[in-house]
Amino acid sequence: MRRAVLLAVLALAIPISAWASSSIDLTNQGGTLTGGMSGLTLTGSVLKIFGSSVGSNLGSVSFTTGAFVTGDAQHGGTLAPGGTFTITGNGTNGVPNGVIFTGTFTSAEWAIVQPAGGANGSNTYHLTATIVGNNGATVITSQLTFNTGKGYFNGSIDLASGDSTLTVPEPGTLGLLGTGLVGLAGLLRRKIRIG
């Protein structure tokens, strides 16, 4: 009886642990955002921080969003799912070499936000988005910040800064799930042979 209770607890605990993940904060700077009603595109942005790695050039961040569903590039709005978001490392300071993450936008919002104490009338735009990769990893881009001064976005602007969080499934947890399932299969097989 005790073995059955232990097996039931194990069976309940393993799926919960499979949802564990690790997060990596990253910051990128520079690059040019271009766009219009068909969406937004960032090129030439340099990866400056990747987790605990800091450097003047650790790689690059680039993206292309879907088209505007509501609003427009000048006044802000919601973007359609689609497009791509890519983080590439250059192998320095412990950052992997090559494509670290590539995914598709599942949601994105482009909004004008007045800066703190924005009495000078300048406009700051933020892109907030969720991007899902095909390997189960996700990127939450909390702020890509673009300041247009006193005017509005006119089709091209330089990136001030970008802060994102890359969340990846923990390989150790997935291994634990697999080991638990193999153990359960072994116990079931033994029970069937005995019974």
N, C-alpha and C positions, 0 to 999 in steps of 0.2 A: 504494500500500500504506500509506504514511504517513497519507494522508487517511482510510483505513478505520479505522486504529488510533485516530486522533484522534476520529473519529465514535463509535467504540465507547466510549472514555473519557467523552465528553460524554453519551452515552446512559446510562451508569452513574451519572454524577455528578448529573444533573438530578433524578432521583427522590429521591436521598438529601437534597438540599438542600430539597426540598419539605416535609420534616418539621421544618425549623427553625421556631422560634416565639419570641415575646417574652412575658415575664411582667411583670405589674403587681401589686405587693403593695398590699393595702388593709386598713384598720382601721375598724371601726365600734364605736360605744358607745351605751349606753342602749337603750331599747325594752323591750317586755314579751314574754316567752315564755309562751304558754299551751299546754295540751295534756293529753292522756290517752292511752288505748289507740288512738284513731284517728289519733294523730300529734302533731306539734309545730308551732306557728305563732309566728313572730316579727313584731311590728309596731312601728313607731315608732323604729327604730334609725337613728342618724345616722351618715353616712359622714364620717370625720374625716381619713383619709389615703387618697389614691389616687395610687399611684406617687410622684412627687416633689412632688405637690400636698398641702399641709397646710392645714387650716382648721377652724373650729369647726362648720361645716355645709356639706359639699360635696355632699350628696345623702342618699340613704337606702338601706338594705338591708332586705329583707323575705323571708320564706320560709314555705312550708307543706310539711311532709314527708309521706311515706306513713305508713301505720299501723304499729304495732309488730308485728313478726313473731315476735321472741323477747323475753322480759322485759317491762318496762313503764316508764312515765315516772318512777316513783318509785325504782326500783332499777337502771335502765339496761337496755339491750338493743339489738337490731338493728331498723332500720326498713326497710320495703319500699321498693323503687324507686317513683318517682312524685313528685307534688307539684311545686312550683315554687320557684325562687330568683331574686330580681330585684335588680339593682343599678341605681339611678337617680341620675344626676348633675343638679346644678342650674345648671351653666354658669359657676360661679365658680372662680377660681384655675386656669384651664386645663382643668378637668374638663368633659367633654362635657355638653350639656344634653339631658335625656331619658333613656330606657332605654339603659343601657350594655351590660347583659347580662341575659338571661333564659334559664333552663335548667331541666332536670329532674334530680332526684336519681337517680343510678344506684346509689349505696351510701351508707349513713349508719349511724353507731353513736353511741348516747347512753350515756355511762358516768359513774359516780361516780369521781372521782379525789380522793384526800386531798391537800391542799396540803402543800408542803414544810414539815416540822416541824409536821404537823397534830395536835399534841397537844391542841389545844383542841376537837377533836371536830367541827369544822365540815365540811360536805360541799360539795364543788365538783363540778359537772357539766360535762362537755365534750361537744360535738357535733362529730364528725369526719365529713366527707362529701366525696364527689365529685359534681359537678354538670356535666352536659354540655349545651351550648347547641346550637341548630339551625344555627348558623353555623360550627361546628367548634371554637369556643372552649370551654374548660373552666374550672371553678373548683374549686380544692381548698381546702376550708375546714378548716384545721388545728385551730383551736380557737375555739369560741364558748364562753365561760366564764360560768357562772352559780354564784354562791355562795349556798347556802340556810342558812348558819349551822349550828346543831346539828341542825336538822330535815331532813326529806327534801322533795323537790319535791312540792308539793301542788296543782298545777294552774295556778299562775301565779307568775312570778318576773321580776325585772328583770335585764337583761343587763349584766354587768360590762364585757366587751370581746369583740371578735371579730377574728380575723386570718385573712385569706384570700389566695389567690394566683389571679389571673385570667391564664390562658394563652391567647393568641390566635395564629392562624397569621399569619406575616409576609407582608404583601401583596407586598413586593418579591421574595420567594422564589417566590411563586406566579406572579408575572409572568415571572421567569426560566424557570420550568418551561414556561410557555406559549410563550415565545420559542424555547426549545430544541426544542419539539415542532414549531413552524412551520418552523424550520430543517431538522429531519429530514425533514419532509414535502417541502420544496423539493428537498433532495438526492435523495430517492427518486424524485420526479417527473422530475428531470433525468436520473437514471440510466436510468429506464424509457424516456424519449424518445431517449436516445443508443443504448441497447441494442436 
